[in-house]
């Protein structure tokens, strides 16, 4: 059951950019843009990018779209960070997630952690847990997964269950996975069959996991329908 396999959280894209011809890529260094004459000449070939630029001083959406454009279209990470930061300062929280992901992909883990913490939502906390897993700091990974789980992150439930399974703590792994029955798109039959058939966890252990999740702290939802 693929839904229960560890989910790698990806960046939330608010806009789909298409139909743009590739142009030569350079770099920009300025942190602020007030005049059209200051506009990066690469943007002039893309009417939508010009519109975003013209409203980016006051529109967090436009600033985010420019960050995304530099990030995904022009592959200019330094410039994308400039615009994502502007969007964040204008109140766009998703920009902090994208900044964190850029830093993580460039192996700048300290800055990645900083920006994921600034975003402070389910996606960023799950990303933070995944980053700590890569760093083999499993205590910190569990810490941030648990915070996200308290906010009802199904991704973090999956991830912490997989982590406990790798540690051979099958009772806790079962406990977390059984709580998914209380979330949309999961059924008791699917979850229990996954535990039995895919993870090869015996019924006695599954029952212990069921009993554990009834009292385990930090769970916003608990499955109470029996095994």
C-alpha positions in Angstrom: 0.0 0.0 0.0 2.0 2.9 -1.4 0.1 5.5 0.8 1.8 4.1 3.8 5.4 4.1 2.4 7.6 6.9 3.6 6.6 10.1 1.9 9.3 12.6 0.9 7.7 16.0 1.2 8.2 18.2 -1.8 8.0 21.9 -2.3 4.5 23.3 -2.6 4.2 25.1 -6.0 1.6 27.8 -6.1 1.9 28.4 -9.9 2.6 26.3 -12.9 4.9 28.1 -15.4 4.8 26.9 -19.0 5.3 28.1 -22.5 8.5 30.0 -21.8 11.5 29.8 -24.1 14.8 29.2 -22.4 17.1 32.2 -22.2 20.7 32.7 -21.2 21.2 32.6 -17.4 23.2 35.1 -15.5 23.2 36.3 -11.9 21.6 39.2 -10.0 22.9 40.6 -6.8 20.5 43.4 -5.7 18.2 42.8 -2.8 15.7 45.5 -3.8 14.0 46.6 -7.0 12.1 49.8 -7.2 12.3 50.9 -10.8 11.6 49.1 -14.0 15.0 50.2 -15.3 16.5 48.1 -12.5 14.7 44.9 -13.7 16.8 41.9 -14.6 16.9 41.9 -18.4 16.2 38.2 -18.5 12.7 38.9 -17.3 11.8 41.1 -20.2 11.3 38.0 -22.5 8.5 36.8 -20.2 5.4 39.1 -19.9 4.2 37.3 -16.8 7.5 37.8 -15.1 7.4 41.5 -15.9 4.0 41.8 -14.3 5.2 40.0 -11.2 8.2 42.3 -11.0 6.1 45.4 -11.3 3.9 44.4 -8.4 6.5 42.6 -6.3 7.1 45.5 -3.9 3.6 45.1 -2.4 2.4 41.6 -3.6 3.7 38.6 -1.7 2.2 36.4 -4.5 4.2 38.2 -7.2 7.4 38.1 -5.2 6.8 34.3 -4.6 6.2 33.8 -8.3 9.4 35.5 -9.2 11.3 33.4 -6.7 9.7 30.3 -8.2 10.5 31.5 -11.7 14.2 32.0 -10.9 14.2 28.7 -9.0 12.5 26.4 -11.5 12.8 28.2 -14.8 16.1 30.0 -14.8 17.7 27.6 -12.3 19.2 30.7 -10.5 19.1 29.7 -6.9 20.8 32.9 -5.5 18.2 35.1 -7.2 15.3 32.9 -6.2 16.3 33.2 -2.6 16.3 37.0 -2.9 12.7 37.0 -4.1 11.5 34.2 -1.7 12.9 36.3 1.1 11.0 39.3 -0.1 7.8 37.2 -0.3 8.4 35.9 3.2 8.9 39.4 4.5 5.5 40.3 2.9 3.9 37.4 4.7 4.2 34.3 2.4 5.1 31.4 4.7 5.6 29.0 1.8 8.6 31.0 0.7 10.5 30.0 3.9 9.9 26.3 3.0 11.3 26.8 -0.4 14.4 28.7 0.9 15.0 25.9 3.4 14.8 23.3 0.6 17.3 25.3 -1.6 19.7 25.4 1.3 19.2 21.7 2.1 19.8 20.7 -1.5 23.0 22.8 -1.5 24.1 21.0 1.7 23.8 24.2 3.8 22.1 22.4 6.6 22.3 25.2 9.2 20.5 27.6 7.0 18.0 25.0 5.9 17.1 24.2 9.5 16.8 28.0 10.2 14.3 28.5 7.4 12.3 25.4 8.1 11.9 26.6 11.7 10.8 30.0 10.5 8.1 28.4 8.3 6.9 26.4 11.3 4.1 24.5 9.6 3.4 20.8 8.9 5.4 20.7 5.6 8.5 22.5 7.0 8.5 20.4 10.2 8.2 17.2 8.2 11.1 18.4 6.0 13.0 19.1 9.1 12.4 15.6 10.4 13.6 14.2 7.1 16.7 16.4 7.1 17.6 15.1 10.6 17.1 11.6 9.4 19.6 12.2 6.6 22.0 13.5 9.2 21.4 10.4 11.3 20.1 12.5 14.2 17.1 10.3 14.9 16.2 11.9 18.2 15.8 15.3 16.5 14.0 13.7 13.6 11.4 12.1 16.0 11.1 15.4 17.8 10.0 17.3 14.7 7.8 14.5 13.4 6.0 14.5 16.7 5.4 18.2 16.6 4.0 17.9 13.1 1.9 14.9 14.1 0.3 17.0 16.9 -0.8 19.3 14.0 -2.3 16.3 12.2 0.5 15.7 9.6 -0.2 12.3 8.0 3.2 12.5 6.3 5.0 12.7 9.6 2.9 9.8 10.9 4.2 7.7 8.0 7.7 8.8 8.4 8.0 8.2 12.2 6.4 4.8 11.8 9.0 3.9 9.2 11.8 5.2 11.4 10.6 3.1 14.4 10.2 0.1 12.0 13.8 0.5 10.9 14.8 0.5 14.6 12.8 -2.7 15.0 10.4 -1.1 17.4 7.4 -2.8 15.8 4.9 -1.9 18.6 5.4 1.8 18.2 5.5 1.6 14.4 2.2 -0.3 14.5 0.8 2.3 17.0 1.4 5.2 14.7 0.2 3.5 11.6 -3.0 2.4 13.2 -3.9 6.0 14.0 -4.1 6.6 10.2 -7.4 4.7 10.2 -8.9 7.9 11.7 -7.7 10.0 8.8 -9.2 10.4 5.3 -8.3 7.8 2.6 -7.3 5.1 5.0 -9.4 2.1 6.2 -8.9 -0.4 8.9 -8.5 -3.2 6.4 -5.8 -1.4 4.4 -3.8 -0.5 7.4 -4.0 -3.9 9.2 -3.2 -5.8 6.0 -0.2 -3.5 5.4 1.1 -4.3 8.9 0.5 -8.0 8.5 1.4 -8.6 4.8 3.9 -5.9 3.9 5.7 -5.2 7.2 5.3 -8.8 8.4 4.2 -7.7 11.9 2.4 -10.4 13.9 -1.1 -10.0 15.3 0.1 -9.9 18.9 2.4 -7.0 18.2 -0.3 -5.2 16.2 -2.6 -5.6 19.2 0.0 -4.1 21.5 0.4 -1.2 19.1 -3.3 -0.7 19.1 -3.4 -0.6 22.9 -0.4 1.8 23.0 -1.9 4.3 20.6 -5.0 4.6 22.9 -2.9 6.2 25.6 0.3 7.4 23.8 0.7 11.2 24.2 0.8 13.6 21.3 -1.8 12.0 19.1 -4.6 14.2 18.0 -6.5 11.1 16.6 -6.7 7.6 18.0 -8.3 4.5 16.5 -10.7 3.0 19.0 -12.5 0.4 16.9 -10.6 -2.6 17.9 -8.4 -5.0 15.9 
